[in-house]
Amino acid sequence: MARRCAISGKGPMSGNNVSHAKNRTKRRFLPNLRTVRITLEDGTRKKIKISAKELRTLKKNS
């Protein structure tokens, strides 16, 4: 299952863990995904995964 936002397309990013001794190892930054139910135009409900930022934007604009 892909960790990707259904609206914005935001996905995992890569970077480094940096220790106190400045040793660098690869790590992943995962998006803050939430599963929400939305009502479509035809009245049916569907579950989608969206990022927390997009969820705030949807609540603001509705």
C-alpha positions as a printed Julia matrix, in Angstrom:
62×3 Matrix{Float64}:
   0.0    0.0    0.0
   1.47   3.33  -1.04
   1.93   6.01   1.6
   0.63   8.8   -0.59
  -2.01  11.5   -0.15
  -5.01  11.01  -2.45
  -5.48  14.77  -2.98
  -2.05  16.43  -2.94
   0.06  13.41  -3.93
   2.41  14.04  -1.01
   4.6   10.98  -0.35
   7.67   9.86   1.6
  10.85  11.94   1.49
  14.37  10.75   2.24
  17.03  12.28   4.43
  19.61  11.45   7.05
  19.69  10.53  10.72
  22.54  12.56  12.17
  24.09  11.35  15.4
  25.95  13.45  17.95
  29.2   12.31  16.29
  27.82  13.54  12.91
  27.47   9.98  11.54
  24.84   9.96   8.81
  22.51   7.06   7.98
  19.59   7.16   5.58
  16.04   7.52   6.88
  12.55   8.23   5.53
  10.2   11.06   6.43
   6.65   9.7    6.1
   3.65  11.99   5.5
   1.09  12.42   8.28
  -1.75  10.46   6.65
  -5.29  10.17   8.03
  -8.07   7.91   6.77
 -11.31   9.87   6.31
 -14.72   9.09   4.82
 -15.95  11.5    2.19
 -19.38  11.7    0.57
 -19.3   11.72  -3.21
 -21.73  13.57  -5.49
 -23.87  10.48  -6.04
 -24.38  10.05  -2.27
 -22.0    7.14  -1.74
 -19.29   7.27   0.91
 -15.65   6.37   0.25
 -12.57   6.07   2.47
  -9.48   7.94   1.29
  -6.1    8.63   2.84
  -5.19  12.31   2.96
  -2.48  14.25   4.72
  -3.32  16.19   7.88
  -2.58  19.48   6.11
  -5.09  18.69   3.34
  -7.65  17.68   5.97
  -7.31  21.13   7.59
  -7.67  22.78   4.17
 -10.83  20.78   3.41
 -12.37  21.72   6.78
 -11.48  25.37   6.23
 -13.03  25.55   2.76
 -16.21  23.63   3.56
